[in-house]
């Protein structure tokens, strides 16, 4: 984020929300370039850990690494083209619920992206949906 955008975000919560989402998408894409054979869930876990590291958390802690997979499981059930965006929207919700409350477009997009995941949770097919995008990881489970 450039200096101008940084200062804009200080005064514009909606812009800050978009920047949080975009930062998650960019981190996901960086991890994807670095680890081209990785499945979406692995990339999402790395993305989540990157955010935690920026928040000065110890990402080398095995418990933190396990949490990264737990926190990102449902987002790994979203098509790879949109999973990082869903994680970014969730990050806004967790870190800045005021933005979610003031700008319903964030919630609307999240609901749209997660609709099939929530349906799969309800009807018991979440593992099938997860396996669709993460076949290697699903074999280990």
Residue frames relative to the residue before (quaternion, step in Angstrom):
aa qw qx qy qz dx dy dz
X 1.0000 0.0000 0.0000 0.0000 0.00 0.00 0.00
X 0.4157 -0.7149 0.5126 0.2309 3.54 -0.89 0.99
X 0.6881 -0.4933 0.3443 0.4057 3.53 -1.27 0.36
X 0.6440 0.5297 -0.3196 0.4500 3.57 0.98 -0.85
X 0.6690 0.4847 -0.2957 0.4796 3.56 0.96 -0.88
X 0.5929 0.5728 -0.3573 0.4390 3.56 1.06 -0.76
X 0.7011 0.4524 -0.2717 0.4795 3.58 0.82 -0.98
X 0.6083 0.5450 -0.3538 0.4559 3.59 1.06 -0.67
X 0.6545 0.5307 -0.3070 0.4424 3.57 0.99 -0.86
X 0.5843 0.5847 -0.3716 0.4227 3.56 1.14 -0.54
X 0.7771 0.3285 -0.1566 0.5136 3.56 1.12 -0.68
X 0.7449 0.3307 -0.1882 0.5480 3.58 1.24 -0.22
X 0.2911 -0.8015 0.5032 0.1402 3.56 -0.15 1.33
X 0.6254 0.5378 -0.3495 0.4444 3.57 0.99 -0.75
X 0.6450 0.5105 -0.3128 0.4749 3.58 0.95 -0.86
X 0.6255 0.5310 -0.3313 0.4659 3.58 1.01 -0.79
X 0.6287 0.5359 -0.3296 0.4571 3.59 0.98 -0.81
X 0.6649 0.4893 -0.2969 0.4800 3.56 0.93 -0.88
X 0.6422 0.5250 -0.3220 0.4563 3.59 1.01 -0.76
X 0.6213 0.5274 -0.3397 0.4694 3.60 1.03 -0.73
X 0.6591 0.4962 -0.3042 0.4763 3.58 0.90 -0.92
X 0.6826 0.4942 -0.2921 0.4521 3.58 0.83 -0.97
X 0.6196 0.5394 -0.3454 0.4537 3.59 1.05 -0.69
X 0.6496 0.5033 -0.3205 0.4712 3.59 1.01 -0.76
X 0.6435 0.5148 -0.3185 0.4685 3.59 0.98 -0.83
X 0.6656 0.4989 -0.3054 0.4635 3.60 0.91 -0.88
X 0.6417 0.5120 -0.3267 0.4684 3.60 0.97 -0.81
X 0.6258 0.5330 -0.3292 0.4647 3.58 0.99 -0.83
X 0.6782 0.4930 -0.2894 0.4617 3.58 0.88 -0.94
X 0.6194 0.5271 -0.3416 0.4710 3.60 1.05 -0.69
X 0.6685 0.4843 -0.3004 0.4779 3.57 0.94 -0.87
X 0.6197 0.5460 -0.3363 0.4525 3.57 1.06 -0.72
X 0.6552 0.4911 -0.3056 0.4859 3.60 1.00 -0.76
X 0.6834 0.4942 -0.2807 0.4581 3.55 0.98 -0.85
X 0.7891 0.1674 -0.0608 0.5879 3.58 1.07 -0.81
X 0.0974 -0.8641 0.4901 0.0608 3.62 0.49 1.14
X 0.6826 0.4800 -0.2973 0.4640 3.62 1.12 -0.46
X 0.5041 0.6720 -0.4161 0.3481 3.59 1.25 -0.18
X 0.4308 -0.6731 0.5388 0.2666 3.52 -1.18 0.64
X 0.7101 -0.4790 0.2983 0.4213 3.59 -1.20 0.43
X 0.6571 0.5165 -0.3403 0.4308 3.61 0.88 -0.82
X 0.6329 0.5203 -0.3294 0.4692 3.59 1.00 -0.74
X 0.6682 0.4994 -0.2910 0.4684 3.56 0.98 -0.86
X 0.6409 0.5148 -0.3194 0.4714 3.56 1.03 -0.76
X 0.6305 0.5224 -0.3323 0.4681 3.59 1.01 -0.78
X 0.6433 0.5064 -0.3158 0.4795 3.59 0.99 -0.82
X 0.6397 0.5288 -0.3164 0.4595 3.56 1.00 -0.84
X 0.6520 0.5090 -0.3044 0.4723 3.56 0.95 -0.92
X 0.6589 0.5072 -0.3043 0.4648 3.57 0.96 -0.88
X 0.6054 0.5571 -0.3529 0.4457 3.59 1.04 -0.72
X 0.6486 0.5113 -0.3081 0.4721 3.56 0.99 -0.85
X 0.6602 0.5044 -0.3053 0.4653 3.55 0.97 -0.87
X 0.6256 0.5328 -0.3350 0.4610 3.58 1.03 -0.77
X 0.6419 0.5188 -0.3152 0.4685 3.57 1.00 -0.81
X 0.6884 0.4342 -0.2608 0.5191 3.56 1.22 -0.51
X 0.5371 -0.6889 0.3425 0.3458 3.54 1.36 0.48
X 0.3734 0.6951 -0.5122 0.3390 3.57 1.08 0.77
X 0.4863 -0.6457 0.5035 0.3051 3.57 -1.20 0.54
X 0.1466 -0.8374 0.5237 0.0548 3.58 -0.04 1.29
X 0.5823 0.5680 -0.3826 0.4381 3.61 1.24 -0.04
X 0.4829 0.6506 -0.4306 0.3977 3.56 1.30 -0.12
X 0.4878 -0.6874 0.4491 0.2964 3.64 -0.72 1.01
X 0.6233 0.5353 -0.3486 0.4511 3.60 1.04 -0.66
X 0.6388 0.5172 -0.3184 0.4722 3.57 1.02 -0.83
X 0.6479 0.5144 -0.3206 0.4614 3.58 0.98 -0.79
X 0.6358 0.5105 -0.3278 0.4772 3.59 1.04 -0.75
X 0.6364 0.5294 -0.3227 0.4589 3.57 0.98 -0.85
X 0.5998 0.5807 -0.3683 0.4091 3.60 1.03 -0.73
X 0.6825 0.4660 -0.2869 0.4844 3.59 1.03 -0.73
X 0.6275 0.5260 -0.3342 0.4666 3.56 1.07 -0.68
X 0.6845 0.5037 -0.2752 0.4495 3.56 0.90 -0.99
X 0.7699 0.3798 -0.1905 0.4762 3.59 1.04 -0.68
X 0.3705 0.7677 -0.4705 0.2278 3.61 1.24 -0.06
X 0.7233 0.4462 -0.2862 0.4425 3.59 0.65 -1.02
X 0.6377 0.5240 -0.3355 0.4542 3.59 1.11 -0.58
X 0.5968 0.5535 -0.3490 0.4644 3.56 1.25 -0.43
X 0.6222 0.5197 -0.3282 0.4848 3.58 1.33 -0.06
X 0.5567 0.5490 -0.3817 0.4930 3.56 1.35 0.10
X 0.5971 -0.5678 0.3973 0.4041 3.64 -0.94 0.70
X 0.6189 -0.6056 0.3595 0.3478 3.59 -0.96 0.90
X 0.6272 0.5496 -0.3551 0.4224 3.58 1.02 -0.59
X 0.7910 0.3013 -0.1402 0.5137 3.61 1.19 -0.47
X 0.4706 0.7209 -0.4299 0.2719 3.60 1.23 -0.27
X 0.6593 0.5027 -0.3208 0.4580 3.61 0.95 -0.77
X 0.6129 0.5407 -0.3409 0.4646 3.56 1.11 -0.67
X 0.6369 0.5163 -0.3213 0.4739 3.58 0.99 -0.84
X 0.6393 0.5073 -0.3209 0.4806 3.59 0.99 -0.81
X 0.6432 0.5278 -0.3204 0.4527 3.58 0.98 -0.79
X 0.6530 0.5020 -0.3104 0.4746 3.57 0.97 -0.81
X 0.6229 0.5256 -0.3228 0.4812 3.55 1.07 -0.77
X 0.6254 0.5423 -0.3272 0.4558 3.57 1.03 -0.81
X 0.6242 0.5165 -0.3359 0.4804 3.59 0.99 -0.78
X 0.6436 0.5338 -0.3133 0.4501 3.57 0.93 -0.93
X 0.7060 0.4704 -0.2646 0.4587 3.59 0.88 -0.98
X 0.7748 0.3879 -0.1884 0.4624 3.56 0.85 -1.01
X 0.8144 0.1126 -0.0195 0.5689 3.56 1.04 -0.76
X 0.0728 -0.8355 0.5440 0.0272 3.62 0.46 1.15
X 0.5489 0.6076 -0.3998 0.4119 3.59 1.19 -0.42
X 0.6318 0.5231 -0.3341 0.4644 3.58 1.04 -0.74
X 0.6362 0.5227 -0.3218 0.4675 3.57 0.95 -0.88
X 0.6812 0.5023 -0.2872 0.4485 3.57 0.93 -0.88
X 0.7374 0.4324 -0.2297 0.4652 3.56 1.02 -0.78
X 0.7807 0.2440 -0.1202 0.5626 3.59 1.15 -0.51
X 0.2220 -0.8415 0.4794 0.1128 3.59 0.17 1.29
X 0.5066 0.6480 -0.4381 0.3626 3.63 1.15 -0.28
X 0.5986 0.5579 -0.3643 0.4446 3.60 1.10 -0.59
X 0.6728 0.4852 -0.2833 0.4813 3.56 0.93 -0.94
X 0.6390 0.5312 -0.3275 0.4498 3.58 0.97 -0.82
X 0.6713 0.4808 -0.3070 0.4733 3.59 0.90 -0.85
X 0.6317 0.5315 -0.3281 0.4591 3.57 0.96 -0.85
X 0.6631 0.5075 -0.3016 0.4602 3.58 0.88 -0.93
X 0.6497 0.5127 -0.3149 0.4647 3.57 0.99 -0.81
X 0.6842 0.4863 -0.2864 0.4620 3.58 0.89 -0.92
X 0.7622 0.4029 -0.1912 0.4691 3.57 1.00 -0.84
X 0.3658 0.7768 -0.4622 0.2217 3.59 1.27 -0.14
X 0.7148 0.4446 -0.2638 0.4709 3.61 0.76 -1.01
X 0.6098 0.5428 -0.3484 0.4605 3.58 1.11 -0.63
X 0.6689 0.4896 -0.3004 0.4718 3.58 0.89 -0.89
X 0.6218 0.5248 -0.3345 0.4755 3.59 1.05 -0.74
X 0.6640 0.5018 -0.3029 0.4642 3.58 0.94 -0.89
X 0.6163 0.5250 -0.3480 0.4727 3.60 1.05 -0.65
X 0.6701 0.5168 -0.2897 0.4472 3.55 0.97 -0.91
X 0.7910 0.3362 -0.1728 0.4811 3.58 0.85 -0.94
X 0.5736 -0.6588 0.3496 0.3386 3.57 1.26 0.27
X 0.5889 0.5867 -0.3719 0.4132 3.61 1.19 0.37
X 0.2795 0.7957 -0.4999 0.1970 3.57 1.22 0.39
X 0.6372 0.5262 -0.3413 0.4478 3.62 0.97 -0.76
X 0.6264 0.5274 -0.3346 0.4664 3.61 1.03 -0.73
X 0.6573 0.4983 -0.3049 0.4762 3.56 0.95 -0.86
X 0.6299 0.5256 -0.3231 0.4717 3.58 0.98 -0.84
X 0.6687 0.5228 -0.2901 0.4420 3.59 0.90 -0.97
X 0.5794 0.6057 -0.3640 0.4061 3.56 1.11 -0.67
X 0.7876 0.3165 -0.1494 0.5072 3.58 0.93 -0.90
X 0.7789 0.2444 -0.1096 0.5670 3.58 1.24 -0.43
X 0.0063 -0.8645 0.5024 0.0153 3.62 0.72 0.99
X 0.6597 0.5025 -0.3183 0.4593 3.59 0.94 -0.78
X 0.6644 0.4876 -0.2978 0.4818 3.58 0.93 -0.87
X 0.6342 0.5369 -0.3338 0.4452 3.61 1.01 -0.76
X 0.6102 0.5546 -0.3541 0.4411 3.60 1.07 -0.65
X 0.6678 0.5132 -0.2956 0.4508 3.57 1.07 -0.74
X 0.6262 0.5858 -0.3337 0.3916 3.57 1.12 -0.63
